[in-house]
């Protein structure tokens, strides 16, 4: 396949890394393939991770494309279906697309769903010529059109924008948004979505770097870059596979039972309270329901202020429901790959991969491997009491049986979460403060965590219920 021949160039592979491509492009039986996993250097040091549509939009804590690529090449055939139930910015979907696999992506974040869709939608040259003409007209009038600044500020999709952007920036962003709406009204839906991702990426840069950026030129530069990467992808992908992107709940997937050949996903961290904040201004400007996303985001709830260990119970309940759904849609004997980093609550280490492995065994999954890797700089996550989280685990599960429970079974969910929380409490009783690097809080403070976990265990039936 053409993409196989170009992988070396895309990845910036050096001679010492050539062995990786040779490994993943060969065919093995299942047991041989499982053994191959231990021969791969999963750190992927010095590999290029930003190529083609992976460059479209910054996204917090995304995983590198070589992880889904490896499992896609080793454990699926062309035209088989790959699922990412928490797809984020679509890394798994892009790699499936490049390798002629059908894919399904699901994410409750409408911005994530939009980015994933645009990354896997090819657009022809004629459409881009039309789009560039529209943007050229916008650019010619933009610098002269100061009379409309007040009008555009009044048309803001959300008033919070005026608190971080100056008047000129707001006017230019609104002019871009108006042009994109014209593109949509003229029947060019894919271009409209393409432009919205470019606009969102521009807003991201403004939030990161301040108002001093030349907004319209930054946007136009982003559009040109995205067009170039899509043109490259069009030359690689000749047989376009099926891609379905769903803006939905991983705890209740809109996917047929036993229809998926591989799952590769990376759930949020248990205390990912800043995940939704980094999306706020992008989503508000695009007119997306940010408050609804914040309310339902897994791992993003901040209502357990007094006892944060209740957050862990809620998280485990959400993830167990998601894993039950993964089991339901996955074909028997196929793999579910979960990439997850350790996290921290109240100075206690949360070894997430162990929770996932043990919960998986309750619902028809068998742990095959747990692969340790050092995290690249694009994915490092910072916690207040652990600092930068520098490593993560690739948990490989095989579906051995159809689960006999439903993701809606609150009694089962509560029972399994209770077992996990009791195990966690017993671990803390033996040693406290396992996540701390540097200065430690008092012993008395750490011992209080045991009581807090006990209190959290009592409220599990309430905390694991899906918030409506």
C-alpha positions in Angstrom: 0.0 0.0 0.0 1.2 3.5 -0.8 1.1 4.6 2.8 3.4 1.8 3.9 6.0 3.0 1.4 5.8 6.6 2.8 5.8 5.8 6.5 9.6 6.2 6.7 9.4 9.7 5.3 6.4 10.7 7.5 7.9 9.5 10.7 11.4 10.9 10.1 12.7 7.4 10.7 16.4 7.0 11.3 18.2 3.8 10.4 18.0 2.6 14.0 14.2 2.8 13.9 13.7 1.0 10.6 13.1 -2.2 12.6 9.9 -0.8 13.9 8.4 -0.5 10.5 9.6 -3.9 9.5 7.9 -5.4 12.6 4.5 -3.8 12.1 4.3 -4.4 8.4 4.7 -8.2 8.6 2.0 -10.7 9.2 2.0 -13.1 12.2 -0.4 -15.4 13.9 -2.1 -14.0 17.0 0.3 -15.5 19.6 3.3 -14.3 17.6 1.8 -10.8 17.3 1.3 -10.6 21.1 5.0 -11.4 21.6 5.9 -8.7 19.1 4.5 -6.1 21.4 7.4 -6.7 23.8 10.0 -6.1 21.1 8.8 -2.5 20.4 10.3 0.5 22.1 7.0 2.2 23.1 8.7 5.5 24.0 9.0 6.2 20.2 11.8 8.7 21.0 12.7 10.9 18.1 9.8 9.7 16.0 7.8 12.4 14.2 4.3 12.6 15.7 3.0 15.6 13.9 2.3 14.8 10.3 -0.6 15.2 7.8 -3.9 16.1 9.6 -2.5 15.3 13.0 -1.2 18.9 12.8 -4.6 20.5 12.6 -5.4 21.4 16.2 -3.7 21.4 19.6 -5.3 19.1 22.1 -4.4 18.3 25.7 -2.9 15.0 26.7 -3.4 13.4 23.3 -1.6 10.2 22.6 1.0 9.8 19.8 -0.2 8.3 16.5 2.3 5.4 16.6 0.3 3.8 19.4 -2.9 3.3 17.5 -0.9 2.7 14.3 0.9 -0.2 15.8 -2.2 -2.0 17.0 -4.1 -1.2 13.7 -1.3 -2.7 11.6 -0.7 -5.8 13.8 -4.3 -6.7 14.8 -6.6 -5.7 11.9 -7.0 -6.2 8.2 -8.0 -3.6 5.6 -11.7 -2.6 5.7 -12.1 -3.9 9.3 -13.5 -1.5 11.8 -11.6 0.3 14.5 -13.3 2.2 17.3 -12.2 4.9 19.7 -15.1 5.5 22.1 -13.3 8.6 23.6 -11.7 9.8 20.4 -10.5 13.3 21.5 -8.9 14.9 18.5 -9.2 11.8 16.3 -5.6 10.3 16.4 -6.9 6.7 16.2 -9.3 7.6 13.4 -6.6 9.3 11.3 -4.3 6.3 11.5 -7.2 4.0 10.6 -8.1 6.2 7.7 -4.5 6.2 6.4 -4.3 2.4 6.6 -7.6 1.7 4.9 -9.5 0.6 8.0 -13.1 1.7 8.6 -13.4 3.7 11.9 -15.9 4.9 14.4 -15.1 7.8 16.7 -17.2 8.9 19.7 -16.7 11.8 22.0 -19.1 13.9 24.1 -17.1 17.0 23.4 -18.6 18.6 20.2 -15.3 20.3 19.5 -13.5 16.9 19.6 -16.1 15.4 17.3 -15.7 18.3 14.9 -11.9 18.1 14.8 -12.0 14.3 14.3 -14.5 14.6 11.4 -12.4 17.3 9.6 -9.2 15.3 10.0 -10.7 12.4 8.2 -12.6 14.3 5.4 -10.9 14.9 2.1 -11.8 18.0 0.2 -11.1 18.5 -3.5 -9.2 21.3 -5.2 -12.3 22.9 -6.6 -13.8 23.4 -3.2 -10.6 24.9 -1.9 -10.5 27.4 -4.8 -14.0 28.5 -3.9 -13.0 28.8 -0.2 -9.8 30.7 -0.8 -11.7 33.2 -3.0 -14.2 33.8 -0.2 -11.4 34.3 2.3 -9.6 36.7 -0.1 -12.7 38.9 -0.3 -13.0 38.9 3.5 -9.3 39.9 3.8 -9.6 42.8 1.4 -12.4 44.4 3.4 -11.4 43.4 6.9 -8.7 46.0 7.6 -11.0 48.8 6.4 -14.1 47.7 8.1 -13.6 49.3 11.6 -17.2 50.8 11.4 -18.6 47.3 12.2 -16.5 46.7 15.4 -19.4 47.6 17.8 -21.9 45.6 15.7 -19.7 42.6 15.8 -19.0 42.8 19.5 -22.8 42.9 20.0 -23.2 39.8 17.9 -20.7 37.8 20.0 -21.9 34.2 20.6 -21.0 34.6 24.3 -20.3 37.7 26.3 -17.4 36.1 28.1 -15.3 36.6 25.0 -15.0 40.4 25.6 -13.1 39.7 28.9 -10.0 38.1 27.2 -9.9 39.6 23.6 -9.6 43.2 22.7 -12.0 44.9 20.4 -10.0 44.6 17.2 -9.4 40.9 17.8 -13.1 40.3 18.5 -14.1 42.1 15.3 -11.7 40.1 13.1 -12.7 36.8 14.7 -16.4 37.6 14.2 -15.7 38.6 10.6 -14.1 35.2 10.0 -17.1 33.5 11.7 -19.5 35.5 9.5 -17.6 34.4 6.3 -17.8 30.7 7.4 -21.5 31.0 8.0 -21.8 32.3 4.4 -19.9 29.3 3.2 -22.3 27.0 5.0 -25.4 28.8 3.6 -24.0 28.4 0.1 -24.0 24.6 0.6 -20.4 23.8 1.4 -20.8 22.0 4.8 -17.4 20.2 4.7 -15.6 23.6 4.1 -17.6 25.2 6.8 -16.4 22.5 9.3 -12.9 22.8 7.9 -12.9 26.5 8.5 -14.4 26.2 12.0 -11.4 23.9 13.0 -9.0 26.5 11.6 -10.8 29.2 13.5 -10.8 27.1 16.7 -7.0 26.6 16.3 -6.5 30.3 15.9 -8.5 31.0 19.1 -6.4 28.5 20.9 -3.2 30.4 19.8 -4.7 33.6 20.9 -5.6 32.2 24.4 -2.1 30.8 24.7 -0.2 33.8 23.4 -2.3 36.9 23.9 -4.0 39.6 21.8 -0.8 40.8 20.1 -1.2 38.2 17.3 -2.3 39.3 13.8 -5.5 37.4 13.9 -6.6 37.3 10.2 -3.1 36.4 8.9 -2.8 33.7 11.6 -6.1 32.2 10.5 -5.2 32.4 6.8 -1.8 30.8 7.5 -3.6 28.0 9.4 -6.0 27.4 6.5 -3.2 27.2 4.1 -1.3 24.7 6.3 -4.4 22.5 6.7 -5.1 22.6 3.0 -1.5 21.4 2.2 -1.8 18.5 4.7 -5.1 17.4 3.3 -3.7 17.5 -0.2 -0.9 15.3 0.9 -3.4 12.9 2.5 -5.4 12.8 -0.7 -2.4 11.5 -2.6 -1.9 8.7 0.0 -5.5 7.6 0.5 -6.9 6.3 -2.8 -9.6 3.9 -1.4 -11.4 6.0 1.1 -12.6 3.9 4.1 -15.8 4.6 6.0 -15.5 7.0 8.9 -18.3 7.7 11.4 -17.9 10.4 14.1 -20.5 10.5 16.8 -20.9 13.2 19.4 -22.2 10.9 22.1 -21.7 9.3 25.5 -19.1 6.5 25.8 -21.3 5.0 28.5 -24.0 4.4 26.0 -22.5 3.9 22.5 -24.5 4.3 19.4 -22.7 1.3 17.9 -23.9 -2.1 16.9 -23.2 -5.1 19.1 -20.3 -7.3 18.1 -19.4 -5.0 15.1 -15.9 -3.8 16.0 -12.5 -5.5 15.3 -10.3 -3.3 17.5 -10.7 -0.6 20.1 -7.9 1.8 20.8 -8.7 4.7 23.2 -7.2 7.0 25.9 -9.6 7.9 28.7 -9.3 11.2 30.6 -7.4 11.3 33.9 -9.4 10.9 37.1 -8.8 14.5 38.2 -8.8 16.1 34.8 -10.5 19.3 36.1 -8.7 21.5 33.5 -9.7 19.4 30.4 -12.9 21.4 29.9 -11.3 24.8 30.7 -8.8 24.5 27.8 -11.7 24.1 25.4 -14.0 26.8 26.8 -13.2 29.8 24.5 -13.0 27.7 21.4 -16.4 26.1 22.1 -18.1 29.3 23.1 -17.0 31.1 20.0 -18.2 28.2 17.8 -21.6 28.3 19.5 -21.2 24.9 21.2 -22.9 24.1 24.5 -19.9 24.3 26.8 -21.9 24.1 30.0 -23.5 20.8 29.0 -20.1 19.3 28.1 -18.6 20.4 31.4 -21.5 18.8 33.3 -21.2 15.4 31.6 -17.5 15.1 30.9 -15.9 12.0 32.4 -13.3 13.0 34.9 -14.2 16.6 34.8 -16.5 17.0 37.7 -15.6 19.4 40.5 -18.6 19.0 42.8 -16.8 16.8 45.3 -14.8 19.6 47.0 -14.8 18.3 50.6 -14.0 14.7 49.8 -12.3 14.3 46.5 -12.2 10.5 46.8 -15.8 10.6 45.8 -14.5 11.8 42.5 -12.6 8.5 42.1 -15.8 6.5 42.8 -17.7 8.5 40.2 -14.8 8.1 37.7 -14.6 4.4 38.2 -18.3 4.1 37.7 -18.2 6.0 34.5 -15.2 4.0 33.2 -16.8 0.7 34.1 -20.0 1.6 32.2 -17.8 2.6 29.2 -15.9 -0.7 29.4 -19.1 -2.6 29.5 -20.1 -0.8 26.3 -16.7 -1.6 24.7 -17.2 -5.2 25.5 -20.7 -5.2 23.9 -19.6 -3.7 20.6 -16.3 -5.6 20.3 -16.2 -8.9 18.5 -15.1 -11.9 20.6 -11.4 -12.6 20.9 -10.6 -9.1 19.6 -8.5 -6.5 21.5 -9.4 -3.5 23.5 -6.4 -1.2 24.1 -6.6 1.4 26.8 -3.8 4.0 27.1 -3.9 5.6 30.6 -1.5 7.4 32.9 -1.3 7.2 36.6 -3.0 10.1 38.4 -3.3 11.5 41.9 -5.8 12.5 44.5 -4.9 14.1 47.9 -1.2 13.0 47.5 -2.2 9.3 46.8 -1.2 7.6 43.6 -4.0 6.4 41.4 -2.6 3.4 39.4 -5.4 3.7 36.8 -4.2 0.7 34.6 -4.7 -1.6 37.6 -8.3 -0.4 38.1 -9.0 -0.9 34.4 -7.5 -4.4 34.3 -9.4 -5.6 37.4 -12.7 -4.1 36.3 -12.2 -5.6 32.8 -11.9 -9.1 34.2 -15.4 -8.6 35.8 -17.0 -8.1 32.4 -15.5 -10.5 29.9 -12.0 -9.1 29.3 -8.7 -10.9 29.9 -5.6 -8.8 30.5 -3.0 -9.7 27.8 -0.3 -7.2 28.5 0.4 -4.0 30.4 3.1 -2.0 28.7 4.9 0.8 30.4 6.1 3.8 28.4 7.6 7.2 29.1 5.3 10.1 28.0 6.3 12.4 25.2 6.1 16.1 25.8 2.8 16.5 23.9 1.0 14.4 26.4 2.5 15.3 29.8 -0.2 16.2 32.4 0.4 18.2 35.5 -1.2 17.5 38.9 -0.9 19.8 41.9 0.6 17.1 44.2 2.5 14.9 41.7 3.9 17.5 39.3 4.4 16.4 35.7 3.1 12.8 35.1 5.9 11.4 32.9 4.7 7.9 32.2 1.7 5.9 31.3 0.5 2.3 30.6 -0.8 0.7 27.5 -3.3 -1.9 28.8 -4.1 -4.7 26.3 -7.3 -6.5 27.0 -8.8 -9.4 25.0 -12.5 -10.0 24.9 -13.1 -13.6 25.9 -16.8 -13.5 26.7 -19.8 -11.3 26.0 -20.6 -9.3 29.2 -23.8 -10.4 31.0 -24.5 -7.0 32.5 -25.7 -3.7 31.1 -24.0 -0.4 31.4 -27.2 0.8 33.1 -27.0 -1.8 35.9 -26.4 0.6 38.9 -26.2 -2.3 41.4 -23.5 -4.1 39.5 -21.6 -0.9 38.9 -21.8 0.0 42.6 -20.6 -3.4 43.7 -17.5 -3.4 41.5 -16.6 0.2 42.4 -17.0 -0.7 46.0 -14.5 -3.6 45.7 -12.0 -1.3 43.9 -12.3 1.4 46.5 -11.8 -1.0 49.4 -8.7 -2.4 47.7 -7.5 1.2 47.3 -8.1 1.9 51.0 -6.2 -1.1 52.1 -3.3 0.0 49.9 -3.3 3.4 51.6 -3.4 1.9 55.0 0.0 0.3 54.3 1.7 3.3 53.0 0.5 6.9 52.5 1.5 9.7 50.2 2.6 7.5 47.4 2.3 10.2 44.7 4.3 12.9 46.4 7.5 14.2 44.9 9.4 16.6 47.1 7.9 18.2 50.2 5.3 16.0 52.0 2.3 17.1 54.1 2.0 16.0 57.7 1.5 12.3 58.6 -1.8 13.3 60.3 -3.0 14.9 57.0 -2.2 11.8 55.1 -3.9 9.4 57.6 -7.1 11.4 57.2 -7.3 10.1 53.7 -8.2 6.7 55.0 -11.3 8.1 56.7 -12.2 10.1 53.6 -12.0 6.9 51.4 -14.2 5.1 53.9 -16.7 8.0 53.7 -16.5 7.8 49.9 -17.3 4.1 50.0 -20.5 4.8 51.8 -21.8 7.2 49.1 -20.9 5.0 46.1 -24.5 4.2 45.2 -25.2 7.9 44.9 -22.0 8.9 43.2 -21.9 6.3 40.5 -25.3 7.3 39.1 -25.1 9.0 35.7 -25.7 12.7 36.1 -28.6 13.9 33.9 
